[in-house]
Amino acid sequence: MKKTLYSLLILLVGAIQTTNAQWSKGFKTNEVSLSYGYLSNIKFVDSYTEVDATSLATKIGYVSTDNLKTIGSINAQLLHRNRKWLSFGIGLTYEATTQDCYNNKKEKAEWVVTRYGEMTSRYISAMPTFRFNWLIYRSFTIYSKIAGGLCFMVHSYKDTSNNGDIIEGKKKHGGSYQLSPFGIQIGSKDIVGFLELGFGNEGVAQAGVAYKFGY
């Protein structure tokens, strides 16, 4: 009985090693990617951003913002495929936004709002990333992804009402994340295009290209 169990154990380990060898020969283990994301959570966060009171309130009073514009998120990733179903690595995201700033003054029981300047915000996120490959073929892969890390933010204000002075805001940091329940890669063993749907710093939808290398 013990010999039979031992033999089965050897066969099982051999089968796992053979399977890993087969997929590692057919699938490259590293990839670097570049993508563009649309409608990241930065857009929602910035909708409620208040101008730093210490740098602006003493100069122009109560400030509100409107007309948010963004370039979208630019994302880069380096991943290593440790198992057939698991890849992990690091992701970097950059995004910049601009907003109009308005001076709000109360005159004769009424609020008077005038455009006073423009605020520019820049965000850089670094996130450890895990990708779960749950449907794998040679020409395409369907996967889910989760990532979380830190976001570094810098806000600056340009006074457009007078001489165009620029006030640099304080550098801040906060959390960042990306949850992508659905992603698909399509292409060859070396180069693939991909599309992801989810929510976070990389965007609700992002599309890009990835280069795979190494066995």
PyMOL commands that set and color helices and strands:
alter all, ss='L'
color gray80, all
select helices_A, chain A and resi 2-26+41-46+53-60
alter helices_A, ss='H'
color red, helices_A
select strands_A, chain A and resi 30-38+62-70+73-81+86-107+110-136+140-159+166-187+191-200+205-213
alter strands_A, ss='S'
color yellow, strands_A
deselect
rebuild
show_as cartoon
